[in-house]
Amino acid sequence: MSPDHPPGLDLDRLRVLLDRERPGLVTGPLSGRLIEGGRSNLTYAVTDGTARWVVRRPPLGHVLATAHDMRREHRVISALHPTDVPVPRPVLLCEDEEVLGAPFYVMEFVDGTPYRTSEQLAPLGPERTRAAVLNLVDTLVGLHAVDPAEVGLADFGRPEGFLDRQLLRWAKQLDASRNRDLAGIDELHATLGRELPRSPAPTVVHGDYRLDNVLIGGEGDEIRAILDWEMSTLGDPLTDLGLLVMYSSPLGMPDSPVSTTAQAPGHPAPAELVERYAARSGRDVSTVAWYTAFAWFKLAVILEGIHYRYTLGQTVGRGFDRIGDLVPVFIEHGLTTLQKG
């Protein structure tokens, strides 16, 4: 397909749908492009030459059960948009698979930068980098302060037994993609199960909270939008913190297709992020090592699923050929985190 008609995005059918459901929204011929960088759901930028939108849809093949839920993403950003939590304005949810071959939704395009690597952060300089990462923590505190019932999300998840179900869910996801031996991953899962912490009061949980899932822009480097809500639910807020700590830790793997921003000059150390979150949220974070190890495990499973799709020829974009090499690294980090406590 041409660059303006990337795989998984039928612009003619999309235009018909938008004209029917949002008359007058589109004023010219549509063109679109794949936004690279994501490794799970497919994200496209679409424009009519005047306005811009974003389309989110599941991958083209091997969709895991409970993953890639477009209705869930659309619901949570619709609920949070009226609050102080920065999310894009939702435009449309389409569950008719006849349009694009899978459910999808459309939201506004938000200008901003998702900083994925230390190299991308470096031009900001140490002071701006430090402020941006600390603001990431503060924005997470703000998300966790939202009362789910007040925004219509009281039934968005089942907080009771959340961590038990999370461990079971990710074990099932691993089994659904398991086609090779992965040393240590079963040990990591079993140890997490034996050392399960007691969860604090539930909140809206993002599920994949990190610097490159937010858009930063403006003179003050403010967070303009939190993206990628596919794993959001009601549950243990410290799972978000553990993931943020994981992504603030060096991987020790140069030229990795999945990287952290930890090496950028001025980037706060993980311990400072934890302390700031504790001070601003008032939550007990003494068991953060478990949540960080769980984050390593969860990402290992996600990456293994992506690697499996790559072996089936069902990925779109670059860098997928090296994803499989990362999985053992994430497993080892998880085991080490638990051992060190």
Secondary structure, 3 states (H helix, E strand, C coil): CCCCCCCCCCHHHHHHHHHHHCCCCCCCCCEEEECCCCCCCEEEEEECCCCEEEEEECCCCCCCCCCCCHHHHHHHHHHHCCCCCCCCCEEEEECCHHHHCCCEEEEECCCCECCCCHHHHHHHHHHHHHHHHHHHHHHHHHHHCCCHHHHCCCCCCCCCCHHHHHHHHHHHHHHHHCCCCCCCHHHHHHHHHHCCCCCCCCEEECCCCCHHHEEEECCCCEEEEECCCCCCEEECCHHHHHHHHHHCCCCCCCCCCCCCCCCCCCCCCHHHHHHHHHHHHCCCCCCHHHHHHHHHHHHHHHHHHHHHHHHCCCCCCCCHHHHHHHHHHHHHHHHHHHHHC
